[in-house]
Amino acid sequence: MLHPSDSQLRDITRRHFFSQCGMGIGSVALASMMAERGLHAASAAAAAGPGVMKKGDVKPRAKNVIYLFMAGGPSQLELFDYKPKLVELNGQPIPQSYVEGKRFAFMGTSNGFKLLGTRRSFQQHGQSGAWVSDMMPYMQGVVDDLSIVTTCKTELFNHAPAKLFMNTGSGQFGRPSMGAWVTYGIGSESSDLPGFVVLQSGPRGPRGGSVLWGSGFLPTTYQGVPLRGTGEPILNLSTPAEYSAASQRRVIDTARELNLSRLVETGDEEIQTRINAYEMAWRMQSSAPELIDLKGESKATLDLYGVDPTQPSFARNCLLARRLVERGTRFVQLYHTSWDNHGGKGETLEDDFPKVVKDVDQACAALIRDLKSRGLLDETLVIWGGEFGRTPMGENRDKTGRNHHIDAFTMWFAGGGIKAGQTYGKTDELGFGVAENPAHVHDLHATILHLLGLEHEKLTFKFQGRDFRLTDVHGKLLHGLLA
């Protein structure tokens, strides 16, 4: 009988052991996993990632997230951050102390900046007395459900990198998006729909594209899945007319068996992603059309959102977002363009900005009311905001627009453990910088994860020899936002 030498034993890898010994421990484990999830594998993001923090480290206050991303940078000074002093000083040069050493997109470092007061009227609303402009009459009615954060801060002033930073915690390509981190950390409750879904509206997609909802170095099973609001939810999802459901099922079963065999041999997580993708596509052939079919919604609900069932819109996407979280999807992100109002043709605060505000005002308020009436708001964290805000100065090229601003801008949060009925933080009298309670992007990310039961310093993934996380080496919990 031949015995392996010491050197041969050393050459037997852990992977070989699990895949080749006896019946194959890897095969047994996979069979068990598949049995637990049913014959047709679980959703593409149904299970939390391996090695993440255990549930219970932080008590979750929210189960789901709906992130309303206003791509282009909405002007806080026309919507939520009322600055009467800025109106008083309209047209005067901004004091040099504000802008010294600062850089702005398209504006350079000139000291000739003129202050631009808003022409919108503001009033206080609700028991909280929150300031909201006349541009958002519907949002005025839900301010007591909101935490309006006027002191958000970011680091990058050009659109694509700033969107990356807001979504991934880094201005460089290749990092996982927040939705990917969340589904990696706590998985999803939906077996028939993706755990992370993206819906888009407006004249074009957001600058940066799919990397904004990508999985980066996490397994691709955690990336966002874009859904179309009308027509075929996902292109090429439907079975070709010449194929029967039974023949398609046979193809998927055969592909699964081949992929499982390869998975056991290699341990490559992307093969498991491929298996999940086939199974998810199979189930979504029925679940996705049902999701976007609004025939079951009452006329009162459609009117609440302002939805035309035959037309794609931000309002329709807000209603779909509610339907998605009802069905167990963990993270829904809506992108609406374009809020890039510099001034000049097609970008003025007087003509074009009101149109995009009108696109979202009724639907955002309706989403809050609808979730609340269905008992879903307490477990759903709703986030509204863009990649940055807008300067208190007008652009020299035109007096009817504002430039990108990273030192102070506004976002609002609702539901999911957020302290309602408050305006968090305070900006200076011109709305240029933070006077009280700064809320950096990393701090916002840390707080969002905390509300979902995830500790931002523990939710990590080893890549290229180091542990990465959404907040990198930064981030602190904003206790003032917590209920």
C-alpha positions, 0 to 999 in steps of 0.5 A: 500500500502506498502512503503519501509523503510529507511533501505530498500531504503538504500539497493537499489544499483545503479546497482539494480536501473539501471537494474531493474527500469521500462524498465531497464535504463541499457537495454535502454543504451545498446540498444542505444549503440548497435544501434549506432554500428550496430546490430553486435557489434563494434570491440573489441577495437573500442571505447575508455575506459570510463573515459579517457581523452577527445580528444582534450586535446593534438592535435594528430600528429599520428593516428597509431603505428607500433612498430618493437620490436627487441627481445633480444637487438640489438647491437647499436655499430654494427649498429648506434652508431659509436665509433672510440675511442672504435675501437682504444682501442680494447682489453684494459681494460675498465677504472674502473670508467665506471663500478664501482658499475655496475652490468651486466647479466652473467658478475658479477662486475669483473674489468677485462672487455676488450673493444671490438671495432666493426669490421664493417665499418661506414659511414655518410648518407643522408643530416642528416649525420647519421652514419650507418654501412655497415650491413644496406645498405637499412636503409642507404637510409632512414636515413633522415626520421628517428630520431635516438635516441642513448641515450635510458636508461632502468632499468632492464638487464635481458630479460623478465623483461626488455621486460616487462619494455619496453612494460608496464612501469614496470618489474612486471607482471600484468600491461597493455601493451602500445598497450592496453593503446593506444587502451583504450585511443583512441580506434580503427577505424577498425570494422572488425579487432582488434585495437591491433594486434601482429605479430611474426617472428624468431626462437621463441617467445619473452621471457615473452610471451603474457604478453608483449601485455596483457591488465593487469588490463584494460578490456581484450577487449584492449589486443593484438591479435596475428595473424599468417602470413600464414595459418589460421590467428587465430587458430579455427577461421573458421566455422566447415564444418558441420555448416552453416553460418546461424546456427552460426549466430543464436548461436552468436545472442543467446549468445549475448542476454544472455550476454546482460541480464547478463551485465545489471544485473552485469555491468561487463565489461568483459561480454561486452568484451565477446560479442565483441569477438564473434562479432569480430570473426564472422567478422574476418572470412572474414576480416582476410583471406583477410588481409593476402592474398597478391595476390592484392599486386604488384610484385614491392611491394613484391620485395620492402619488399623482401617478399616470399608470401608463407613463413612467415617472418619479411618482410611479417609481415612488409607488413601486418603491412602496410595493418593493419593500412590501415584498421584502426588498431590502434597499430601493434607490430612486434616481431622478434627474436633473437638479443641475441648475447653474443658470443659462439656457435650460438650467435656471432657478426661475424656469427649470428648477420649479419643473424638477421640484414639481416632479418630486414634491407630491410623490415624496409626500405621498410616499411618507403618508402611504408608508405611514398609513400601512404601518411601514414607515416605522420599519422603512428608512426614507432618505432624500438628497443629492450629491451636494448642494448649491452656493449662496453666490450666483454664477458670474456667467448668469445670475439665475443659477448657483454653483456646486456647494460641498460645505453645507447642504440639506437632506431629509430622513424619515421613518426607520428609527429617525427622530421626527419633527426636527431640523438638525444642525444650523448653517451660518447666516448666508448658508455657506458653512456649518454653524452647529452639528455638522453631518459629514457623508461618512457620519450619515453612512455610519448612522444609516447602517446603525439604524439597520442594525449594522455597526459601521466599524465591524461591517468589513470585507477583506480585499487586496490585503486590507479590511474595507468598509463603507465609512473607510477609516472615518464616520461617527454616529449622529445621535441627534438623528435617532429617535 
